[in-house]
Amino acid sequence: MKYRFIFIISLTLCALSSFSQGLMSEKNNFTKQDTLRGSITPERIWWDLTYYHLDIEVNPDKKFISGKNTIKYKVLKPYKSLQIDLQSPLKITKVTQDGKDLKVIHDGNAHFVQLIKNQKIGNTETVIVHYQGYPKEAKNAPWDGGFSWKKDKNGNHFVATSCQGLGASVWWPCKDHMYDEVENMRISVTVPSHLTDVSKGKLESIVDHGKTKTYNWFVNNPINNYGVNVNIGNYAHFSEIYKGEKGDLDMDYYVLKGNVEKAKEHFKDAPKMMKAFEHWFGPYPFYEDGFKLVEVPYLGMEHQSSVTYGNQYKKGYLGTDLSKTGWGLKFDFIIIHEAGHEWFANNITNKDIADMWIHESFTNYSESLFLDYYYGKKAASEYVIGLRKSIRNKTTIIGKYDVNNEGSGDMYNKGGNFLHTLRQLIDNDEKWRLILRKMNKEFYHQTVTTVQIEDFLCKETNIDLSAFFNQYLRDIRIPTLEYTIKKDVLKYRWTKVVSNFKMPLKVTINNKIQWIYPTENWQKIVLKNNNSIFSIDPNFYIYQKKIK
């Protein structure tokens, strides 16, 4: 997912801050439209998505799109009103079922199709939604997304979509809620003949109409709505075969024609990423659809099997090390972070966007695990610890449910750090790796809740993590260890913690590593001498306060 930080010293990075604007902006007042967008309404719950065929024509000169979406669904219970989402200024022009035009009741961005046919449980039915218009133009993609209508340095149209948080319905009609992923999907995009469209999955065919061409793509796996995209440009293509855990994986790269040689060198991070992440998380989840990196006119996004790239062929984040440790310049941030989402966001997907930490916290930590694989545990730890300077602790990581509300942007760096802390509690790196792999296997191609992830981790670690999760996900305070050393006695306790918080800590006393077990009550250890040296393992994301 898109990633932002605040750095006072850099005007450019300040402008990228997600905490004050864009996707991660705080919102407390919600409207009926927020509820229609963010909840599983009666008009959604009765039907289960099975198939989309999105068939559109894009006219870059006019910034206009038109087409239709064929929607197949299974009837779960009888009902005759079906909610389709499409955001203004786009307009639905017609909806049909079995060749019959249907009445549509419009309520803002929610459109309620009034079905004529009796909907029988177990049947598979189809509606076709026709639409057209001038879609919202992205103001600051990918954070404030929509269609990016740009041109490359040679004057060719360079077009892309991005819509996480904002919603896929900003550019195509769909069931725009994370809980129900379509089982498979065909995407047909017609563009001017001198341009190429790159979308999801595998390219089935190219149909030449003379002045235009239609690119037909097929996605074999379930896909979340915001993972669907259109990328149009004067592209060159090169590829390689990666020998992965499930066999041969097609890895395809689409870049502007003038960038082929530097891309071939720079994109070596892609197979390196695949090797590290298959080690940590298990097989890449979409072998049937392949893996693509696609150059776009914005920073990048985790679009499933078609990760978009705009990091200017630089290491780090636009050439900057976000951790300020040096380790962040060992890899291209966008390749590693956005591809990490193939496991956490695209394989394991949150049901409600309030639980988006499931996507972002694990993927933030994947950056550290990439470093761990190639440069060792010390490098990985220094990197994730270095990211703490950007944590704000102003609002909670979990957002508000049923209103399409994300939690705090701290879900990135704070999320990565509390997972790093969990790794310390497990105190067994191989067990931690197997837990991450099992998570991707157990929740393979599923939408999940925070509670499901909490229960899974409690079971697999055999640790009661309820207070741990409450502290880091549902509270803004950071656990603070107060301690004092007087004469030969060390006293310590937790403060600024939730009820029943008893997280143990690894500490060093006189060069000896040991565990202590603080609670909110003072505890003490008798030391061997009056000049004992006490330190806390910095891998734990806590504050410490020495009382004189």
C-alpha positions in Angstrom: 0.0 0.0 0.0 1.0 3.6 -0.4 3.4 4.7 2.3 4.0 8.1 3.8 6.1 9.8 6.4 6.7 13.3 7.9 10.2 14.7 7.8 10.6 18.3 8.8 13.9 18.6 7.0 12.4 17.7 3.6 9.7 19.7 1.9 9.1 16.8 -0.6 8.7 14.2 2.1 6.6 16.5 4.2 4.2 16.8 1.2 3.9 13.0 1.3 2.6 12.9 4.9 -0.3 10.5 5.2 -1.0 11.7 8.8 -2.4 15.1 7.8 -4.1 14.4 4.5 -5.0 11.7 2.0 -5.6 8.1 2.8 -4.6 8.2 6.5 -6.4 11.4 7.4 -8.4 11.2 10.7 -12.2 11.3 10.4 -14.7 11.3 13.2 -18.0 12.4 11.5 -19.5 9.8 9.3 -22.4 10.1 6.8 -25.0 7.8 5.4 -22.7 7.4 2.3 -19.9 6.2 4.6 -22.2 3.6 6.0 -23.4 2.5 2.5 -19.8 2.2 1.4 -18.3 0.6 4.5 -20.9 -1.8 5.8 -22.3 -5.1 4.7 -25.7 -3.8 3.8 -28.9 -6.0 3.2 -28.4 -5.3 -0.5 -24.9 -6.8 -0.4 -25.1 -9.7 2.0 -27.6 -11.9 0.0 -25.4 -12.5 -3.0 -21.9 -13.9 -3.4 -19.5 -12.7 -6.1 -18.2 -15.3 -8.5 -17.0 -13.5 -11.7 -16.5 -10.1 -13.2 -15.8 -9.2 -16.8 -14.8 -5.6 -16.9 -14.8 -4.4 -20.5 -14.0 -0.7 -21.0 -12.6 1.7 -23.6 -10.2 4.4 -22.3 -9.9 7.6 -24.3 -6.8 9.4 -23.0 -7.3 12.5 -25.2 -10.7 13.2 -23.6 -10.0 11.6 -20.2 -13.1 9.6 -20.8 -14.0 6.0 -20.1 -17.0 3.9 -21.1 -18.0 0.2 -21.0 -19.6 -2.4 -18.9 -19.1 -4.9 -16.1 -20.7 -8.3 -16.4 -21.3 -9.5 -12.8 -22.0 -13.1 -12.0 -23.1 -14.0 -8.5 -24.5 -16.9 -6.4 -27.8 -16.4 -4.6 -27.4 -16.9 -0.9 -31.0 -16.0 0.1 -34.0 -14.5 -1.8 -33.9 -10.8 -2.3 -34.6 -8.4 -5.1 -32.5 -5.3 -4.5 -28.8 -5.5 -5.4 -26.3 -2.8 -4.4 -23.8 -1.7 -7.0 -21.2 1.0 -6.2 -20.0 3.7 -8.6 -18.7 7.1 -7.7 -19.7 10.4 -9.3 -19.1 11.9 -11.8 -19.3 8.4 -13.5 -22.9 7.4 -14.4 -24.6 4.1 -14.8 -26.4 4.2 -18.1 -28.2 0.8 -18.1 -28.4 -2.4 -16.0 -29.8 -5.6 -17.5 -30.5 -9.1 -16.4 -31.5 -11.8 -18.9 -31.8 -9.1 -21.6 -34.3 -7.0 -19.6 -33.6 -3.4 -18.5 -33.8 -3.0 -14.8 -34.8 0.0 -12.6 -32.0 1.5 -10.6 -32.5 3.6 -7.4 -29.6 6.0 -7.0 -28.4 7.1 -3.5 -25.2 9.0 -4.0 -22.5 6.5 -4.9 -24.7 3.5 -4.0 -27.0 2.3 -6.7 -29.8 -0.2 -5.9 -30.7 -2.4 -8.9 -34.3 -3.6 -8.7 -34.5 -7.1 -9.9 -37.5 -8.6 -11.7 -36.6 -12.2 -11.7 -37.1 -14.3 -8.6 -33.7 -15.0 -7.0 -33.5 -18.7 -6.0 -31.0 -19.9 -3.4 -28.1 -21.6 -5.0 -28.7 -20.2 -8.5 -25.9 -18.4 -10.3 -27.3 -15.2 -11.9 -25.8 -12.4 -14.0 -26.3 -8.6 -14.2 -24.6 -6.4 -16.7 -23.9 -2.8 -15.7 -23.2 -0.2 -18.4 -21.5 3.0 -17.5 -19.5 6.0 -18.8 -18.1 9.4 -17.9 -15.1 11.4 -16.8 -13.7 9.6 -13.8 -12.2 11.4 -10.8 -8.7 12.5 -11.7 -6.1 11.6 -9.1 -4.9 14.7 -7.3 -1.9 13.1 -5.6 -1.7 9.4 -6.6 -1.7 7.0 -5.0 -2.8 8.7 -1.7 -5.6 10.7 -3.3 -6.3 8.4 -6.2 -8.4 7.9 -9.3 -7.1 8.1 -12.9 -3.7 9.6 -13.4 -3.7 11.2 -16.9 0.0 11.9 -17.5 2.4 11.9 -20.5 5.9 10.5 -20.8 8.9 12.6 -21.9 8.2 11.8 -25.5 4.6 13.1 -25.3 2.9 9.7 -25.2 -0.1 9.2 -22.9 1.0 7.6 -19.6 -2.2 6.6 -17.7 -2.8 4.5 -14.5 -5.4 3.9 -11.8 -5.0 3.8 -8.1 -7.9 3.6 -5.6 -7.1 2.0 -2.2 -9.3 3.5 0.5 -11.0 5.7 -2.0 -12.5 2.5 -3.5 -12.5 0.7 -6.9 -15.9 2.3 -7.6 -14.1 5.5 -8.3 -13.5 4.1 -11.8 -15.6 0.9 -12.3 -19.0 -0.4 -11.0 -18.6 -3.2 -8.6 -19.5 -4.6 -5.1 -17.1 -2.2 -3.4 -16.5 -3.8 -0.1 -13.5 -5.9 1.0 -15.4 -8.8 2.6 -16.4 -10.4 -0.8 -13.7 -11.1 -3.3 -14.6 -12.2 -6.8 -13.4 -15.7 -7.5 -11.9 -14.8 -10.9 -12.0 -12.0 -13.4 -11.6 -11.0 -17.0 -10.4 -7.5 -17.8 -10.7 -6.1 -21.3 -9.3 -2.6 -22.0 -9.4 -0.9 -25.4 -6.8 1.8 -25.9 -5.3 3.7 -28.9 -3.4 1.3 -31.0 0.0 2.8 -30.4 -0.3 2.2 -26.6 -0.3 -0.9 -24.5 -2.6 -1.8 -21.5 -1.2 -3.8 -18.7 -3.7 -5.1 -16.1 -4.0 -8.1 -13.8 -3.3 -11.8 -14.4 -2.3 -13.4 -17.7 -2.6 -11.8 -21.1 -5.1 -13.9 -23.1 -5.2 -12.0 -26.4 -4.8 -8.7 -28.2 -7.5 -7.7 -30.7 -6.5 -5.1 -33.3 -9.3 -2.9 -34.4 -7.1 -0.5 -36.5 -7.2 2.7 -34.6 -7.5 0.9 -31.3 -6.5 -2.4 -29.7 -8.2 -4.4 -27.0 -6.0 -6.2 -24.4 -7.8 -9.1 -22.7 -6.4 -10.2 -19.3 -7.6 -13.0 -17.1 -7.2 -13.3 -13.3 -7.3 -16.9 -12.1 -7.4 -16.1 -8.4 -9.6 -14.2 -6.0 -8.8 -10.5 -6.0 -9.8 -7.6 -3.9 -11.4 -4.6 -5.7 -8.6 -2.1 -5.2 -6.1 -4.7 -6.5 -7.6 -4.3 -10.0 -5.9 -1.7 -12.2 -5.4 -0.3 -15.6 -1.9 0.9 -16.8 -1.6 2.4 -20.2 1.6 3.6 -21.8 4.3 3.2 -24.5 5.6 0.1 -22.8 8.4 -2.3 -23.5 8.3 -5.8 -22.1 10.9 -8.2 -20.8 10.6 -11.2 -18.5 12.3 -14.1 -16.7 11.3 -17.4 -15.1 11.8 -17.7 -11.4 12.3 -21.2 -10.0 10.1 -20.9 -6.9 8.6 -23.2 -4.3 5.7 -24.1 -6.5 7.7 -24.4 -9.7 8.2 -22.0 -12.5 6.9 -18.5 -12.0 6.5 -16.0 -14.8 8.0 -12.6 -13.8 7.2 -9.9 -16.3 8.3 -6.3 -16.4 6.6 -3.5 -18.3 8.6 -0.2 -18.5 8.6 2.9 -20.7 10.6 2.1 -23.8 13.5 4.4 -22.9 14.0 2.7 -19.5 14.6 -0.9 -20.5 18.3 -1.2 -19.8 18.3 0.5 -16.4 15.2 -1.5 -15.5 16.9 -4.8 -16.3 19.6 -3.9 -13.8 17.4 -2.3 -11.2 14.7 -4.9 -11.2 17.1 -7.5 -9.9 15.6 -6.7 -6.6 12.4 -8.5 -7.8 13.7 -12.1 -7.8 15.7 -11.3 -4.7 12.4 -10.3 -3.1 10.7 -13.4 -4.2 13.5 -15.6 -2.7 13.4 -13.9 0.6 9.6 -13.7 1.0 9.0 -17.3 -0.1 11.5 -18.2 2.7 9.6 -16.2 5.3 6.0 -16.3 4.1 5.7 -19.4 2.0 5.0 -19.7 -1.8 4.0 -16.7 -3.8 0.2 -16.8 -3.6 -0.6 -16.3 -7.3 1.6 -18.5 -9.5 -1.3 -19.0 -12.0 -1.4 -15.2 -12.6 2.4 -14.6 -12.6 4.1 -11.6 -11.1 4.5 -8.2 -12.9 6.2 -5.0 -12.2 4.7 -2.1 -14.2 6.1 1.4 -14.4 3.5 4.1 -13.7 3.5 7.9 -13.3 3.1 7.8 -9.5 5.1 6.2 -6.7 3.6 2.7 -6.7 0.9 0.3 -5.3 0.4 -3.3 -4.4 -2.0 -4.2 -7.2 -2.3 -8.0 -7.1 0.0 -9.7 -9.6 0.7 -6.3 -11.2 2.6 -4.3 -8.7 3.0 -0.7 -10.0 6.4 1.0 -9.8 7.4 4.7 -9.8 10.4 4.9 -7.5 12.6 6.5 -10.2 14.9 3.5 -10.3 16.4 4.5 -7.0 17.3 2.6 -3.9 15.4 3.4 -0.7 12.3 5.5 -0.9 12.9 7.9 -3.8 16.6 7.7 -2.9 16.0 8.2 0.9 16.6 5.8 3.7 13.5 6.1 5.9 15.3 4.4 8.8 18.3 6.7 8.6 20.5 3.7 9.4 21.9 3.1 5.9 20.1 -0.2 5.6 17.2 1.3 3.8 19.5 2.0 0.8 20.2 -1.6 0.3 17.0 -2.2 -1.6 14.3 -0.5 -3.7 11.7 0.4 -1.2 8.7 0.2 -3.6 9.7 -3.2 -5.0 10.1 -4.8 -1.6 7.3 -3.1 0.3 4.6 -3.3 -2.5 5.5 -6.8 -3.4 5.3 -7.8 0.3 1.7 -7.0 0.0 1.2 -10.0 -2.3 1.2 -12.0 0.9 -0.3 -9.5 3.3 -3.2 -7.6 1.6 -3.7 -9.7 -1.6 -3.4 -13.2 -0.1 -4.6 -12.3 3.4 -7.0 -9.4 3.1 -8.9 -7.4 5.7 -12.7 -7.8 5.7 -13.1 -4.2 6.9 -10.7 -1.5 6.1 -10.6 -0.6 9.8 -8.3 -3.6 10.1 -5.9 -2.4 7.5 -3.0 -2.9 9.9 -3.1 -6.6 8.8 -1.9 -5.3 5.4 0.4 -2.6 6.5 2.0 -3.8 9.7 3.1 -7.2 8.4 4.3 -5.6 5.1 6.2 -2.9 6.9 7.9 -5.7 8.8 8.6 -7.6 5.6 11.2 -4.9 4.8 13.1 -5.9 7.9 12.8 -9.5 7.0 14.2 -8.9 3.6 17.2 -7.4 5.2 17.4 -10.2 7.7 17.5 -12.7 4.8 20.4 -11.0 3.0 22.3 -9.0 5.6 21.5 -10.7 8.9 19.5 -10.2 12.0 21.4 -7.2 13.3 20.8 -5.2 10.1 17.1 -6.1 10.2 16.8 -5.0 13.8 18.6 -1.7 13.3 16.3 -0.9 10.3 13.0 -1.5 12.1 14.2 0.3 15.2 15.3 3.3 13.0 11.8 3.7 11.8 10.5 4.5 15.3 11.2 8.2 14.9 8.2 8.5 12.6 5.7 7.0 15.0 3.2 9.6 16.2 0.9 7.7 18.7 -1.9 10.2 18.2 -4.7 7.8 17.2 -5.2 4.0 17.4 -4.0 1.6 14.7 -7.5 0.1 14.3 -10.1 2.4 12.7 -13.8 2.5 13.0 -15.8 -0.4 11.6 -18.5 -0.3 9.0 -17.8 3.2 7.7 -14.8 2.6 5.4 -12.4 4.2 7.9 -8.7 3.3 8.1 -6.8 3.5 11.4 -3.8 5.6 12.1 -0.8 5.8 9.7 1.1 4.3 12.7 -0.1 0.9 11.3 3.2 1.1 9.3 6.1 1.8 11.6 4.4 1.2 14.9 2.9 -2.0 13.4 6.2 -3.2 12.2 7.8 -2.5 15.6 5.1 -4.3 17.6 5.5 -7.3 15.4 9.3 -7.1 15.9 8.5 -7.0 19.7 6.3 -10.1 19.2 9.3 -11.8 17.6 11.3 -11.1 20.7 8.6 -12.7 22.9 8.5 -15.8 20.8 12.4 -15.9 21.2 12.7 -18.5 18.4 13.3 -17.2 14.9 12.5 -20.5 13.2 9.2 -20.8 15.0 8.4 -17.2 14.0 9.1 -18.0 10.4 6.9 -21.1 10.5 4.1 -19.0 12.1 4.3 -16.5 9.2 4.2 -19.3 6.7 1.4 -21.1 8.4 -0.6 -17.8 8.5 -0.4 -17.5 4.8 -1.4 -21.1 4.3 -4.3 -21.1 6.9 -5.8 -17.8 5.5 -4.9 -18.5 1.9 -7.0 -16.3 -0.4 -9.2 -15.3 2.5 -10.6 -12.1 4.0 -10.1 -11.9 7.7 -10.6 -9.8 10.9 -8.2 -8.6 13.5 -9.8 -11.1 16.0 -9.0 -14.0 13.6 -5.3 -12.9 13.4 -5.1 -12.4 17.2 -6.6 -15.8 17.9 -4.3 -17.4 15.4 -1.2 -15.8 16.9 -2.2 -16.6 20.4 -2.7 -20.3 19.5 0.5 -20.6 17.5 2.8 -18.8 20.0 1.1 -20.4 23.0 1.1 -17.0 24.6 -1.8 -15.0 25.9 -1.4 -11.9 23.6 -4.8 -10.3 24.4 -3.3 -7.4 26.5 -0.4 -7.1 24.0 -2.7 -6.5 21.1 -5.0 -4.2 23.1 -1.9 -2.2 24.0 -0.5 -1.7 20.6 -3.6 -1.8 18.4 -6.3 -0.3 20.5 -4.4 2.2 22.7 -2.1 5.1 21.8 0.2 4.8 24.9 3.5 3.1 24.7 4.3 0.7 27.6 6.8 2.5 29.8 9.1 0.6 32.2 9.8 2.7 35.3 12.8 1.6 37.2 15.1 2.6 39.9 18.4 1.3 41.2 19.2 2.2 44.8 22.2 0.6 46.5 22.0 -3.0 45.5 18.2 -3.2 44.6 16.6 -2.9 41.2 12.9 -2.0 41.3 10.7 -1.9 38.2 7.1 -1.8 37.0 4.9 -1.1 33.9 3.1 2.2 33.6 0.9 3.6 30.8 -0.4 0.2 30.0 -3.8 -1.5 29.5 -5.4 -3.8 32.1 -3.5 -7.0 32.7 -0.4 -6.0 30.7 2.4 -8.3 31.8 4.8 -8.4 28.9 8.2 -9.9 29.9 11.3 -8.1 28.9 14.8 -9.2 28.0 17.4 -7.1 29.8 21.1 -7.2 30.6 22.3 -6.9 34.2 26.1 -6.8 34.6 26.7 -8.2 31.1 24.3 -11.1 31.8 21.2 -11.4 29.6 18.0 -12.4 31.4 14.3 -12.0 31.4 12.3 -9.9 33.8 8.5 -10.1 34.3 7.1 -6.6 35.1 3.5 -5.9 36.1 1.9 -2.6 37.2 3.1 -3.4 40.8 6.7 -2.7 41.8 9.0 -5.7 41.7 12.6 -6.0 42.8 15.8 -7.8 42.2 18.7 -7.8 44.6 21.9 -7.0 42.7 25.3 -8.2 43.5 26.9 -4.8 44.0 26.1 -1.1 44.2 27.4 -0.3 40.8 25.4 -2.7 38.7 24.8 -1.9 35.0 21.2 -2.4 33.8 20.0 -2.1 30.2 16.9 -3.1 28.2 17.0 -4.9 24.9 16.2 -2.2 22.3 14.3 -4.6 20.1 11.3 -4.2 22.4 9.2 -1.2 21.4 8.7 0.4 24.8 9.7 3.5 26.6 11.9 3.5 29.7 12.0 5.9 32.6 14.7 5.8 35.3 13.5 7.3 38.6 16.2 8.8 40.7 
